[in-house]
Amino acid sequence: MAKVIKVENLSKAYQLGDFGTGTISRDLERYWARLRGKEDPFLKIGETNDRTTKSKSNIVWSLKDLDFDVEQGDAVGIIGRNGAGKSTLLKILSRVTSPTTGSVKVKGRIASLLEVGTGFHPELSGRENIFLNGAILGMRKAEIKRKFDEIVDFSGVERYIDTPVKRYSSGMYVRLAFAVAAHLESEILIVDEVLAVGDAEFQKKCLGKMGAVSKGEGRTVLFVSHNMAAVKTLCTRGIVLANGSLVFNNKQLEAVSFYQLNNTTQSQFEHTGDLEAAPGNENIRVLGFKIKSLKGDSISISTGLSFELTFFNKKAGINLDSTFELKNSDEIPVFHHGALISTNNDSKTGIYTVKGILPAHLLNAGHYTFKLIFGENQRYLLYGIDDFISFEVENESRGTNSYLAPGVISPALAYTINYQAN
């Protein structure tokens, strides 16, 4: 197979913090905002990150010394935790941004879907944007016309095809943008996890189309996803990134297995010492998270479990909520459920404890991870932390069957069985 992408010694650096805006007028505007105690109107990348982490350097390497090849017809899943450099890599491959060092050689036309409405002009209609995207890819008008009806049918926005896309919802944006990227005749399709915006039915439709693009049409697909089940099904290869470095590059099943084995998190957390050193920010500090079996020492299908979160709230007088998102080993959300801590703008400064119970015969055997989200008015993010606590649910035999049953849940169903002789 011919190589369509060759990446050599690829690195990308971003400058953090304070430096000139490029014009005297903007520098003066920044200075005047600071005198009045206002936020800097020209914040640079990184200044809104966690302020508790300090660095001696104002340079951060989003990618560092990447080397890999992609062959024609490959479907490559790019895997990694948040901040690993996945989206930066796709932006460089799509020529949205340039590498700091190294080179990228691409053979063929690229269609990319990196963010909602990538490549769309908001003032133009859906119809006009389809032709605009095709022209950007270097396609003739006749080629785009030939694919036009298929694109509109797949997107499901036929009724609004002559409406300016600035009036589209985010879901409609994604539907049309993906339909354009997947159907126009590019040799390489690059998709970030923007598909998460769409509904479940459309996500399934997109994954099916991406499979047809790579397996049926022989086009190359690069796919960033946290959905390990989708990576296993869709991709033929997997690349694992960690802290901007390429740490694994092989078949997709091996890549997913490597990521899961090396993405272990703590099973219990209890902070001791200075409050400001606890995980969190100026709003929230996480002090503890405990998971216990409801029966005995180990957690299994029939025991159930309790979980207990302890945190320090610094923001008084708001409607405070804490949300628990549980994911299985394939990164598929099992549930996303929150506790309303205060509902009358009466939150207090101090320590809160939130306890929850997952009953027996709910979770199937497997590895699970909790994500924590703290919000104001169930809308504004105060603090969030991914992959914070993990735990294992042990398998149990069902009669003579000791194999792990498929599925996320393992309910204890009551059956009624009747027999009637002939």
C-alpha positions in Angstrom: 0.0 0.0 0.0 1.2 3.5 -0.8 1.9 5.9 2.1 -0.5 8.9 2.1 0.7 10.5 5.3 4.2 10.7 6.6 5.0 12.5 9.9 8.6 13.0 10.9 9.9 14.6 14.1 6.7 16.5 14.5 6.4 19.0 17.5 4.1 21.8 18.3 4.7 24.4 21.0 2.4 27.1 22.4 3.5 30.2 24.3 1.7 30.8 27.6 1.1 33.8 29.6 2.0 37.4 29.0 3.5 38.8 25.9 2.7 41.7 23.5 -0.4 41.7 21.4 1.3 42.9 18.3 -0.1 46.5 18.3 0.4 49.5 20.5 -3.4 50.2 20.8 -4.1 46.6 22.0 -1.2 46.8 24.5 -2.7 50.0 25.9 -6.1 48.4 26.1 -4.7 45.5 28.1 -2.9 48.0 30.4 -6.0 50.0 31.0 -8.1 46.9 31.8 -5.5 45.8 34.4 -5.5 49.3 36.0 -9.3 48.9 36.5 -9.0 45.4 37.8 -10.7 43.9 34.8 -9.8 40.6 33.0 -7.2 40.8 30.3 -9.1 41.2 27.0 -6.3 39.4 25.1 -5.8 36.3 27.1 -3.4 33.9 25.5 -3.5 30.1 25.3 -3.1 28.6 28.7 -3.9 31.6 30.9 -7.4 30.2 31.6 -6.0 26.8 32.6 -5.7 25.6 36.2 -4.0 28.4 38.0 -2.8 26.1 40.8 -0.2 24.6 38.5 2.8 26.8 37.9 5.6 26.4 35.4 9.0 28.0 35.1 8.7 28.1 31.3 6.1 30.0 29.3 6.4 27.4 26.5 4.3 24.2 26.5 4.8 21.4 24.0 1.4 20.1 22.9 3.2 17.6 20.6 6.8 16.3 20.9 8.8 14.4 18.3 6.1 12.3 16.6 7.0 9.9 13.9 4.5 7.6 12.1 3.2 6.7 8.6 -0.4 6.1 7.4 -1.1 4.0 4.4 -3.9 4.3 1.9 -7.1 2.7 3.1 -6.0 2.7 6.8 -8.6 3.6 9.4 -6.5 5.0 12.2 -8.0 5.7 15.7 -6.1 8.3 17.7 -6.5 7.6 21.4 -5.5 9.5 24.5 -6.7 11.4 27.6 -7.8 15.0 27.4 -4.8 17.2 26.7 -2.7 14.4 25.1 -2.4 16.4 21.9 -5.0 14.5 19.7 -6.8 17.6 18.4 -3.5 19.5 17.8 -2.3 16.6 15.7 -5.4 16.7 13.5 -5.2 20.4 13.1 -1.6 20.1 11.8 -2.6 17.3 9.5 -5.5 19.4 8.2 -3.2 22.4 7.8 -5.2 24.5 10.2 -2.0 25.2 12.1 1.7 24.7 11.4 4.2 22.5 13.3 6.9 24.2 15.4 9.4 21.6 14.2 9.3 18.6 11.9 7.4 17.9 8.8 4.1 16.4 7.5 3.8 15.0 4.0 0.3 14.3 2.7 -0.6 12.7 -0.6 -4.2 13.5 -1.6 -7.1 15.8 -0.8 -8.1 16.1 2.9 -11.7 16.6 4.1 -11.6 17.4 7.9 -14.3 17.9 10.5 -12.6 19.2 13.6 -15.2 21.5 15.2 -18.8 22.3 14.7 -19.2 24.0 11.4 -15.5 23.7 10.3 -15.1 25.4 7.0 -18.7 26.8 6.9 -19.4 30.5 6.3 -22.3 31.4 8.7 -23.9 33.9 6.3 -24.2 31.4 3.5 -26.9 28.8 3.2 -26.4 25.1 3.6 -26.6 24.7 -0.2 -23.9 27.4 -0.8 -21.7 25.9 1.9 -21.7 22.5 0.2 -20.4 24.1 -3.0 -18.0 26.2 -1.1 -16.5 23.2 0.7 -16.2 21.3 -2.5 -14.4 24.2 -4.2 -12.0 24.4 -1.3 -11.2 20.7 -1.8 -10.5 21.4 -5.4 -13.6 19.7 -6.9 -15.4 20.9 -10.0 -19.0 22.2 -9.8 -20.2 19.2 -11.8 -18.6 16.8 -9.2 -20.3 18.5 -6.3 -23.7 18.5 -8.1 -23.4 14.8 -8.6 -23.1 14.3 -4.9 -25.4 17.1 -3.8 -28.7 15.1 -3.3 -26.8 12.3 -1.5 -25.3 14.8 0.9 -28.6 16.5 1.7 -30.4 13.2 2.2 -27.7 11.9 4.6 -27.7 15.2 6.6 -31.5 15.2 7.1 -31.6 19.1 6.8 -33.3 19.2 3.4 -36.0 21.6 4.7 -33.4 24.1 5.8 -30.9 23.7 3.0 -31.5 27.3 1.7 -31.4 28.8 5.2 -28.1 30.6 6.4 -26.2 28.0 8.5 -25.8 30.6 11.3 -29.5 29.8 12.2 -28.7 26.0 12.4 -28.6 24.3 15.8 -25.3 22.6 16.7 -26.7 19.3 15.8 -27.8 20.5 12.3 -24.4 22.0 11.8 -22.7 18.7 12.6 -25.1 16.7 10.4 -24.4 18.8 7.3 -20.7 19.3 8.0 -20.1 15.5 8.4 -22.2 14.8 5.3 -20.2 17.2 3.2 -16.8 15.9 4.5 -17.7 12.2 4.1 -19.4 12.4 0.7 -17.1 14.8 -1.2 -14.4 13.0 -3.0 -11.4 13.5 -0.8 -8.7 10.8 -0.4 -8.3 11.4 3.4 -11.1 12.0 5.9 -10.2 13.5 9.3 -12.8 13.5 12.1 -12.4 14.8 15.6 -14.9 13.8 18.3 -17.3 16.5 17.2 -19.8 13.7 16.4 -20.6 13.6 20.1 -22.8 16.7 19.4 -25.2 14.6 17.3 -27.9 12.2 18.6 -27.2 8.5 19.1 -28.9 7.5 15.8 -26.9 10.0 13.8 -23.6 8.9 15.5 -24.4 5.4 14.5 -25.1 6.5 11.0 -21.8 8.5 10.9 -19.8 5.5 12.1 -21.4 3.3 9.4 -20.5 5.9 6.7 -16.9 6.1 8.0 -16.6 2.3 7.9 -17.9 2.3 4.3 -15.5 5.1 3.4 -12.4 3.2 4.6 -13.4 -0.4 3.8 -15.6 0.0 0.8 -14.1 3.0 -1.0 -10.4 2.5 0.1 -10.1 6.0 1.5 -8.0 6.8 4.5 -9.7 7.8 7.8 -8.2 9.4 10.9 -10.6 9.3 13.8 -10.2 10.8 17.3 -12.5 9.3 19.9 -12.9 8.4 23.5 -15.3 5.7 22.5 -13.1 2.6 22.6 -15.9 0.4 21.2 -16.1 2.6 18.1 -12.3 2.5 17.7 -12.3 -1.3 17.9 -15.1 -1.6 15.3 -14.2 1.1 12.9 -10.4 1.3 12.9 -7.7 -1.0 11.7 -4.9 0.7 13.5 -4.5 2.7 16.7 -2.1 5.5 17.8 -1.9 6.3 21.5 -0.8 9.8 22.6 0.2 10.7 26.2 1.4 14.2 27.2 2.1 15.1 23.5 4.2 12.0 22.8 3.4 8.9 20.7 3.6 6.0 23.1 2.0 3.2 21.0 1.3 2.5 17.3 -0.1 -0.8 16.3 -3.3 -2.7 15.5 -6.4 -1.2 17.0 -7.2 -3.9 19.5 -3.7 -3.8 20.8 -3.8 0.0 21.0 -7.0 0.0 22.9 -5.7 -2.6 25.3 -2.5 -0.7 25.8 -4.4 2.5 26.5 -6.7 0.9 29.0 -3.9 -0.9 30.9 -1.8 2.3 31.1 -4.7 4.6 31.9 -5.2 3.4 35.4 -6.4 5.8 38.1 -6.5 5.6 41.9 -9.3 3.6 43.5 -9.5 5.8 46.6 -8.5 9.4 47.3 -8.0 11.3 50.5 -6.2 14.6 50.7 -4.0 15.6 53.6 -2.2 18.8 54.1 -2.7 22.3 52.7 -6.2 22.9 51.3 -4.7 24.8 48.3 -2.7 21.7 47.3 -5.9 19.6 46.8 -7.2 19.0 43.3 -9.4 21.9 42.2 -9.3 25.6 41.5 -10.5 28.9 43.0 -14.1 27.5 43.3 -13.7 23.9 44.5 -11.1 21.7 46.2 -11.6 17.9 46.2 -10.7 16.4 49.6 -11.8 12.8 49.2 -13.5 10.1 47.2 -14.2 6.6 48.6 -15.8 3.6 47.0 -16.9 0.6 49.1 -18.7 -2.7 48.6 -22.2 -2.9 50.3 -21.4 -6.5 51.3 -17.9 -7.6 52.3 -14.5 -6.3 51.1 -14.8 -6.7 47.3 -17.2 -5.3 44.8 -19.0 -7.8 42.6 -22.2 -7.9 40.5 -24.4 -8.9 43.5 -22.9 -6.7 46.2 -23.5 -3.2 44.9 -21.4 -0.3 46.1 -21.5 3.1 47.8 -19.4 6.2 46.8 -18.7 9.2 49.0 -17.3 12.6 47.8 -15.9 15.2 50.1 -15.0 18.7 48.8 -14.4 22.2 50.0 -16.7 24.8 48.4 -15.3 28.3 48.1 -18.3 29.9 46.4 -21.1 30.9 48.8 -24.5 32.1 47.8 -25.0 30.1 44.6 -27.0 27.1 43.4 -24.3 24.4 43.7 -24.4 20.9 42.1 -22.1 18.0 41.8 -22.4 15.5 39.0 -21.0 12.0 38.8 -20.3 10.5 35.3 -19.4 6.8 35.2 -17.7 5.3 32.2 -16.9 1.6 31.4 -13.6 0.4 30.0 -14.7 1.3 26.4 -15.2 4.9 27.6 -18.9 4.6 27.1 -20.9 6.6 29.7 -23.0 4.3 31.9 -24.8 7.3 33.6 -24.4 11.0 34.1 -26.3 12.0 37.3 -26.1 15.0 39.6 -26.9 16.0 43.2 -28.5 19.4 43.8 -26.6 20.7 46.8 -28.3 24.1 47.1 -31.3 25.4 45.2 -32.0 28.7 46.8 -28.7 30.5 46.2 -27.7 29.4 49.7 -24.5 27.4 49.3 -22.0 27.8 52.1 -18.3 28.1 52.2 -16.9 25.0 53.7 -16.8 21.2 53.5 -19.6 19.2 51.9 -20.0 15.4 51.7 -22.1 13.7 49.0 -23.0 10.0 49.3 -24.5 7.8 46.7 -25.4 4.1 46.3 -25.4 1.9 43.2 -27.5 -1.1 44.0 -26.7 -4.8 43.5 -27.3 -6.3 40.1 -26.9 -3.0 38.3 -23.3 -3.0 36.9 -21.9 -5.9 34.9 -18.4 -7.1 35.7 -15.6 -4.8 34.4 -13.5 -1.7 34.9 -15.2 1.6 35.6 -14.1 5.2 36.1 -15.7 8.2 37.7 -15.6 11.7 36.3 -16.5 14.6 38.6 -18.2 17.8 37.5 -19.1 20.8 39.8 -21.6 23.3 38.5 -23.5 26.5 39.2 -27.3 26.5 38.3 -26.7 23.2 36.5 -25.2 25.2 33.7 -21.9 26.9 34.5 -18.8 24.8 35.1 -17.0 25.5 38.4 -14.6 22.6 38.2 -14.3 19.2 36.4 -11.8 16.3 36.6 -11.7 13.3 34.2 -10.8 9.7 35.2 -10.6 10.6 38.9 -11.4 7.3 40.6 -11.6 3.8 39.1 -12.8 0.5 40.5 -13.4 -3.1 39.4 -16.6 -5.1 39.5 -15.9 -8.8 39.8 -17.7 -11.4 37.7 -20.0 -14.0 39.2 -21.2 -17.4 37.9 -24.8 -17.8 36.7 -25.6 -21.4 37.4 -22.9 -23.4 35.5 -22.0 -20.4 33.3 -18.9 -18.5 34.6 -18.2 -16.5 31.4 -18.4 -12.7 31.4 -21.8 -11.8 29.9 -21.9 -9.0 27.4 -23.6 -5.7 28.2 -23.0 -2.8 30.6 -25.7 -3.8 33.1 -26.4 -7.2 34.8 -29.9 -7.0 36.2 -31.5 -9.7 38.4 -34.6 -10.3 36.3 -37.5 -12.3 37.6 -38.9 -14.7 35.0 -42.2 -16.5 35.1 -42.1 -19.9 33.3 -45.2 -21.9 32.5 -45.4 -25.3 30.9 -48.4 -26.9 29.3 -48.3 -30.5 28.0 -49.7 -31.3 24.6 
